[in-house]
Amino acid sequence: MTDPIRPGRRPAYGFFGGSFDPVQAGHIALARAALKECGLKRVYLVPAGCSPFKEEGPRASGRDRIRLIRAAIRGVPGLCVAKWELGRAGPSFTYQTLRSLHRRFPHRRWELVMGQDAWASFTRWRRWRELAKRCPLVVGRRPGTAGRGGPSAFFLRSKLPLVSSTRVREALAQGKSVRRWVPSAVALEMKRRGLYPRLPTGLSARRTRHSAAVAHWAMELARRYGADPARAERAGLYHDLAKEWRPDRLSAYAKINRLRVPGVSDVMVSKNPSLLHGVVSAHVARQRGWVKDRQTFNAMARHTTGHGRMGRLDKIIFVADYSSPDRPWAESVRVRRAALKNLERAFRLTVYYKSEEVLQRGGTLPRHSVRLLKRWGMN
């Protein structure tokens, strides 16, 4: 193992970066251990906007992760949360943030606090030599992690709990309790804000995979186009809850609950009851407490047939469902490529391709689809 270098005795500040998606007991234990054993004046927990080591962005928004960290450190002296990396476009690189902090606070000395898994991959960090030269590394030992791989560091003696944010998210997705892995205030805040929704139940494996793919794709589009990623994820996860229901069950459920497909005539629905699955899925999700806001409900209800007045989240779910990465069709691939550059272009293509499919089957288009196609000159 690398020979440890103890940080100097002059008071210093700890910089503890990461996704914190969500913050969990191991994070807090590591920050408190660094504070105590290294004599740090404060330890700042710094959530990244987007980690350069993860293809997908964080599940929770920066604002929600800040809220969770504040709940976790409330009443814990010496621990703080900082937004330094959340407003930056692109991946969050620690060396950039530290350079900014050295300019902003020229008399402060910083020490990098990290877990042993991060230390083991430290040489993959951008400008890691610059970081190691300017900031002593403070590492928390993690059970089950190899003790080699990183540069010289000071290893904390404290025993840290064996838990990860990934494990917490997986448990939440399965509807399991995570109170032993996160501070109680964090668990309550996640539940109150509806963060990290559980995977849909009662669906086939194929439909579950599709729902997860739509949710992840919708989150990426929401980040690109200024919508709420958490709402996009929930709408994507639950948009097909009733997709596999029998036509008679869909019709009966819609009749009992007085549900109608927005913008589609009752005659069209009677000929094709499957058109009900969007609005029925939204109603079921709301009844189960998985969806509580009108925007998410509308996006789910409108994802199949569209609507005369589509908001940004509506368009994102409409496009994400048609072009999710699990769909190999040429039309879906074209929409997916377009969505990376221009949401409106992708929306138009989706309306056009879905309308073509309906007409080829001998069906009738909703009036709002006809109006849109005429407006765009695509009829």
C-alpha positions as CSV (number, residue, x, y, z in Angstrom):
1,M,0.0,0.0,0.0
2,T,1.1,3.5,-0.7
3,D,2.9,5.2,2.2
4,P,0.4,7.7,3.8
5,I,1.3,11.3,4.0
6,R,-0.4,13.0,6.9
7,P,-1.9,16.4,6.2
8,G,-0.2,19.4,7.8
9,R,-1.2,20.7,11.2
10,R,-2.3,24.1,9.8
11,P,-6.1,24.2,9.7
12,A,-7.5,23.2,6.4
13,Y,-10.8,22.7,4.6
14,G,-12.0,19.4,3.2
15,F,-13.3,19.1,-0.3
16,F,-15.5,16.0,-0.7
17,G,-16.9,15.8,-4.2
18,G,-19.2,13.2,-5.8
19,S,-22.6,12.6,-7.3
20,F,-24.3,12.1,-3.9
21,D,-27.2,10.5,-5.8
22,P,-28.4,10.1,-3.1
23,V,-26.3,11.1,-0.1
24,Q,-26.0,8.1,2.2
25,A,-24.6,7.0,5.6
26,G,-21.2,6.2,4.2
27,H,-20.8,9.8,2.9
28,I,-21.6,11.3,6.2
29,A,-19.4,8.9,8.1
30,L,-16.5,9.6,5.8
31,A,-16.9,13.4,6.1
32,R,-17.1,13.2,9.9
33,A,-14.1,11.0,10.1
34,A,-12.0,13.4,8.0
35,L,-13.2,16.3,10.1
36,K,-12.1,14.6,13.3
37,E,-8.9,12.8,12.4
38,C,-7.4,15.5,10.2
39,G,-8.4,18.4,12.3
40,L,-10.2,20.1,9.4
41,K,-12.0,23.3,10.0
42,R,-14.9,22.3,7.7
43,V,-15.7,19.6,5.2
44,Y,-17.7,20.7,2.1
45,L,-19.8,18.1,0.4
46,V,-19.8,19.2,-3.3
47,P,-22.3,17.5,-5.6
48,A,-21.2,17.2,-9.2
49,G,-23.3,18.5,-12.0
50,C,-22.3,15.5,-14.1
51,S,-19.6,13.0,-13.3
52,P,-17.0,12.5,-16.1
53,F,-16.9,8.8,-15.2
54,K,-20.7,8.1,-15.7
55,E,-22.4,8.1,-19.1
56,E,-25.7,9.0,-17.5
57,G,-26.2,12.0,-15.4
58,P,-27.4,11.8,-11.8
59,R,-31.0,10.6,-11.2
60,A,-31.9,13.5,-9.0
61,S,-31.6,17.1,-9.9
62,G,-28.8,19.3,-8.4
63,R,-31.4,21.1,-6.4
64,D,-32.8,17.9,-4.9
65,R,-29.4,16.5,-4.1
66,I,-28.6,19.8,-2.3
67,R,-31.8,19.4,-0.3
68,L,-30.9,15.8,0.7
69,I,-27.4,16.7,1.8
70,R,-28.7,19.6,3.9
71,A,-31.1,17.2,5.5
72,A,-28.3,14.7,6.2
73,I,-25.9,17.2,7.8
74,R,-28.4,19.2,9.7
75,G,-27.1,19.5,13.3
76,V,-23.7,18.1,12.4
77,P,-21.0,20.7,13.2
78,G,-18.3,21.2,10.6
79,L,-20.1,19.8,7.6
80,C,-21.3,22.0,4.8
81,V,-22.8,21.7,1.3
82,A,-21.6,23.7,-1.7
83,K,-23.1,24.3,-5.1
84,W,-19.8,25.1,-6.8
85,E,-20.1,22.5,-9.5
86,L,-23.8,22.5,-10.3
87,G,-24.0,25.6,-12.5
88,R,-21.1,24.5,-14.8
89,A,-22.0,23.1,-18.2
90,G,-20.5,19.7,-19.2
91,P,-18.7,17.2,-16.9
92,S,-17.5,18.4,-13.4
93,F,-13.8,18.3,-13.1
94,T,-12.3,18.7,-9.6
95,Y,-9.2,20.5,-10.8
96,Q,-11.3,23.3,-12.3
97,T,-13.2,23.7,-9.1
98,L,-10.1,23.7,-7.0
99,R,-8.4,26.3,-9.2
100,S,-11.5,28.5,-8.8
101,L,-11.4,28.0,-5.0
102,H,-7.7,28.9,-4.8
103,R,-8.4,32.2,-6.6
104,R,-11.5,32.9,-4.5
105,F,-9.9,31.9,-1.1
106,P,-6.1,32.4,-1.7
107,H,-5.3,31.8,2.0
108,R,-7.2,28.6,2.4
109,R,-5.6,25.2,2.2
110,W,-7.7,22.4,0.8
111,E,-7.5,18.6,1.2
112,L,-9.4,16.2,-1.0
113,V,-11.6,13.7,0.9
114,M,-12.6,10.6,-1.0
115,G,-13.5,6.9,-0.5
116,Q,-11.1,4.2,-1.2
117,D,-12.7,3.3,-4.5
118,A,-12.3,6.8,-5.8
119,W,-8.6,6.8,-4.6
120,A,-8.0,3.6,-6.5
121,S,-9.0,5.2,-9.7
122,F,-7.5,8.6,-8.9
123,T,-4.9,8.4,-11.7
124,R,-7.8,8.5,-14.2
125,W,-8.9,11.9,-13.0
126,R,-8.3,14.9,-15.2
127,R,-5.0,16.6,-14.2
128,W,-4.6,14.2,-11.2
129,R,-0.9,15.1,-10.7
130,E,-1.8,18.8,-10.3
131,L,-4.5,17.8,-7.7
132,A,-2.2,15.5,-5.8
133,K,0.5,18.2,-5.7
134,R,-1.7,21.0,-4.5
135,C,-4.0,19.0,-2.1
136,P,-3.3,16.2,0.3
137,L,-5.5,13.2,-0.2
138,V,-7.6,11.9,2.7
139,V,-9.0,8.5,2.1
140,G,-11.7,6.5,3.9
141,R,-11.1,2.8,3.9
142,R,-14.0,0.8,2.4
143,P,-14.5,-2.9,3.2
144,G,-14.0,-5.1,0.2
145,T,-12.0,-2.5,-1.8
146,A,-8.5,-3.2,-2.9
147,G,-5.8,-1.3,-1.0
148,R,-3.7,-0.4,-4.0
149,G,-4.0,1.8,-7.0
150,G,-3.8,5.5,-6.0
151,P,-1.0,8.0,-5.1
152,S,0.2,8.8,-1.6
153,A,-2.6,9.5,0.8
154,F,-3.6,9.7,4.4
155,F,-5.9,6.8,5.3
156,L,-8.5,7.3,8.0
157,R,-8.7,4.9,10.8
158,S,-12.5,5.1,11.2
159,K,-14.5,2.1,10.1
160,L,-17.1,3.2,7.5
161,P,-20.4,1.5,6.7
162,L,-20.5,-0.8,3.7
163,V,-23.1,1.0,1.5
164,S,-23.2,2.8,-1.9
165,S,-25.6,5.2,-3.6
166,T,-26.1,2.5,-6.3
167,R,-27.3,0.0,-3.6
168,V,-29.6,2.6,-2.2
169,R,-31.2,3.4,-5.6
170,E,-31.6,-0.3,-6.4
171,A,-33.4,-0.9,-3.1
172,L,-35.7,2.1,-3.7
173,A,-36.5,0.8,-7.2
174,Q,-37.6,-2.4,-5.6
175,G,-39.7,-0.7,-3.0
176,K,-37.5,-1.7,-0.1
177,S,-36.7,0.3,3.0
178,V,-33.4,2.2,3.0
179,R,-33.5,3.6,6.5
180,R,-30.5,1.6,7.6
181,W,-28.4,3.1,4.8
182,V,-29.5,6.8,4.8
183,P,-30.1,9.3,7.6
184,S,-33.8,9.3,8.6
185,A,-34.2,12.9,7.5
186,V,-33.0,11.9,4.0
187,A,-35.4,9.0,3.8
188,L,-38.3,11.3,4.7
189,E,-37.2,14.0,2.2
190,M,-36.9,11.4,-0.6
191,K,-40.3,10.1,0.1
192,R,-41.9,13.6,0.4
193,R,-40.4,14.7,-2.9
194,G,-41.0,11.4,-4.7
195,L,-37.4,11.0,-5.6
196,Y,-35.9,7.7,-7.0
197,P,-39.3,6.1,-8.0
198,R,-39.7,2.4,-7.8
199,L,-39.8,0.2,-10.9
200,P,-43.3,-0.6,-12.2
201,T,-44.8,-3.9,-11.0
202,G,-47.0,-6.4,-12.9
203,L,-45.4,-5.8,-16.3
204,S,-43.7,-8.3,-18.5
205,A,-39.9,-8.3,-18.6
206,R,-40.0,-6.8,-22.1
207,R,-42.3,-4.0,-21.0
208,T,-40.3,-3.3,-17.9
209,R,-37.1,-2.9,-19.9
210,H,-38.9,-0.5,-22.3
211,S,-40.2,1.6,-19.4
212,A,-36.7,1.8,-17.9
213,A,-35.3,2.8,-21.3
214,V,-37.9,5.5,-21.8
215,A,-37.3,6.8,-18.3
216,H,-33.5,7.2,-18.8
217,W,-33.9,8.7,-22.3
218,A,-36.6,11.1,-21.1
219,M,-34.3,12.2,-18.2
220,E,-31.5,13.0,-20.7
221,L,-33.8,15.0,-22.9
222,A,-35.2,16.8,-19.9
223,R,-31.7,17.9,-18.9
224,R,-31.0,19.0,-22.5
225,Y,-34.2,21.0,-22.9
226,G,-34.8,22.5,-19.5
227,A,-37.6,20.2,-18.1
228,D,-37.6,18.5,-14.7
229,P,-35.6,15.3,-15.0
230,A,-37.4,13.7,-12.0
231,R,-40.8,14.3,-13.6
232,A,-39.5,12.9,-16.9
233,E,-38.3,9.8,-15.1
234,R,-41.5,9.1,-13.4
235,A,-43.6,9.7,-16.5
236,G,-41.2,7.4,-18.4
237,L,-41.3,4.6,-15.8
238,Y,-45.1,4.5,-15.5
239,H,-46.4,5.6,-18.9
240,D,-47.2,1.9,-19.9
241,L,-48.6,0.6,-16.6
242,A,-51.8,-0.4,-18.5
243,K,-50.2,-1.2,-21.9
244,E,-50.7,-5.0,-21.5
245,W,-54.3,-4.8,-20.2
246,R,-57.0,-6.5,-22.2
247,P,-59.2,-4.1,-24.2
248,D,-62.3,-4.9,-22.1
249,R,-60.4,-4.2,-18.9
250,L,-59.2,-0.8,-20.3
251,S,-62.7,0.2,-21.3
252,A,-64.2,-0.9,-18.0
253,Y,-61.6,1.0,-16.0
254,A,-62.0,4.1,-18.1
255,K,-65.8,4.0,-17.8
256,I,-65.8,3.5,-14.0
257,N,-63.3,6.4,-13.5
258,R,-64.8,8.6,-16.2
259,L,-61.6,8.8,-18.2
260,R,-61.3,10.0,-21.8
261,V,-58.4,10.2,-24.2
262,P,-57.5,13.9,-24.5
263,G,-58.2,15.1,-28.0
264,V,-59.6,11.8,-29.4
265,S,-63.3,11.1,-30.1
266,D,-65.2,8.4,-28.2
267,V,-65.9,6.7,-31.5
268,M,-62.2,6.3,-32.2
269,V,-61.6,4.9,-28.7
270,S,-64.5,2.4,-29.0
271,K,-62.9,1.0,-32.2
272,N,-59.4,0.9,-30.6
273,P,-59.6,0.6,-26.8
274,S,-55.8,0.4,-26.6
275,L,-55.7,4.1,-27.1
276,L,-56.9,4.3,-23.4
277,H,-53.7,2.9,-22.0
278,G,-51.9,6.2,-21.6
279,V,-54.6,8.0,-19.6
280,V,-55.4,4.8,-17.7
281,S,-51.7,4.3,-16.8
282,A,-51.6,7.9,-15.6
283,H,-54.7,7.4,-13.4
284,V,-53.3,4.1,-11.9
285,A,-50.0,5.8,-11.1
286,R,-51.8,8.7,-9.4
287,Q,-54.0,6.3,-7.4
288,R,-50.9,4.4,-6.2
289,G,-49.3,7.7,-5.2
290,W,-46.5,7.4,-7.7
291,V,-47.5,10.5,-9.6
292,K,-48.9,13.6,-7.9
293,D,-48.5,16.6,-10.2
294,R,-50.5,17.6,-13.2
295,Q,-47.6,17.9,-15.6
296,T,-46.4,14.3,-15.2
297,F,-50.0,13.1,-15.4
298,N,-50.6,14.9,-18.6
299,A,-47.3,13.8,-20.2
300,M,-48.3,10.1,-19.5
301,A,-51.9,10.6,-20.7
302,R,-50.8,12.2,-23.9
303,H,-47.8,10.0,-24.8
304,T,-49.8,7.8,-27.3
305,T,-52.0,10.1,-29.3
306,G,-50.6,13.5,-28.5
307,H,-52.7,16.6,-27.8
308,G,-53.6,19.9,-29.3
309,R,-51.6,21.8,-26.7
310,M,-48.4,19.9,-25.9
311,G,-46.0,21.3,-23.2
312,R,-42.3,20.7,-23.1
313,L,-42.6,17.6,-20.8
314,D,-45.4,16.3,-23.0
315,K,-43.2,16.4,-26.1
316,I,-40.3,14.9,-24.3
317,I,-42.3,11.8,-23.2
318,F,-44.0,11.6,-26.6
319,V,-40.6,11.6,-28.3
320,A,-38.8,9.4,-25.7
321,D,-41.5,6.7,-26.0
322,Y,-41.2,6.5,-29.8
323,S,-37.4,6.8,-29.9
324,S,-36.2,5.0,-26.8
325,P,-32.9,3.1,-27.2
326,D,-34.7,-0.3,-27.1
327,R,-36.5,0.5,-30.3
328,P,-34.4,-0.6,-33.3
329,W,-36.6,0.7,-36.1
330,A,-35.1,3.0,-38.7
331,E,-37.8,5.7,-37.9
332,S,-37.0,5.5,-34.2
333,V,-33.3,5.9,-34.8
334,R,-33.9,9.0,-37.0
335,V,-36.1,10.5,-34.2
336,R,-33.5,9.7,-31.6
337,R,-30.7,11.4,-33.6
338,A,-32.9,14.4,-34.2
339,A,-33.8,14.6,-30.5
340,L,-30.1,15.1,-29.6
341,K,-30.1,18.3,-31.6
342,N,-33.6,19.8,-31.7
343,L,-36.7,18.7,-29.7
344,E,-39.2,20.4,-32.0
345,R,-37.7,18.6,-35.0
346,A,-37.9,15.3,-33.2
347,F,-41.5,16.0,-32.1
348,R,-42.6,16.7,-35.7
349,L,-41.0,13.5,-37.0
350,T,-42.7,11.5,-34.3
351,V,-46.1,12.9,-35.2
352,Y,-45.5,12.2,-38.8
353,Y,-44.2,8.6,-38.4
354,K,-47.0,7.7,-35.9
355,S,-49.6,9.2,-38.2
356,E,-48.2,7.2,-41.1
357,E,-48.5,4.0,-39.1
358,V,-52.2,4.8,-38.2
359,L,-53.1,5.5,-41.8
360,Q,-51.3,2.4,-43.1
361,R,-53.5,0.3,-40.7
362,G,-56.6,2.0,-42.1
363,G,-57.2,4.0,-38.9
364,T,-58.3,7.6,-38.5
365,L,-56.0,10.4,-37.2
366,P,-57.0,12.6,-34.2
367,R,-58.0,16.1,-35.3
368,H,-55.0,17.7,-33.6
369,S,-52.6,15.5,-35.5
370,V,-54.2,16.5,-38.8
371,R,-54.0,20.2,-37.9
372,L,-50.3,19.8,-36.9
373,L,-49.4,18.0,-40.1
374,K,-51.2,20.6,-42.3
375,R,-49.4,23.4,-40.4
376,W,-46.0,21.8,-41.0
377,G,-46.8,21.0,-44.6
378,M,-46.4,17.3,-44.0
379,N,-49.9,16.0,-44.9
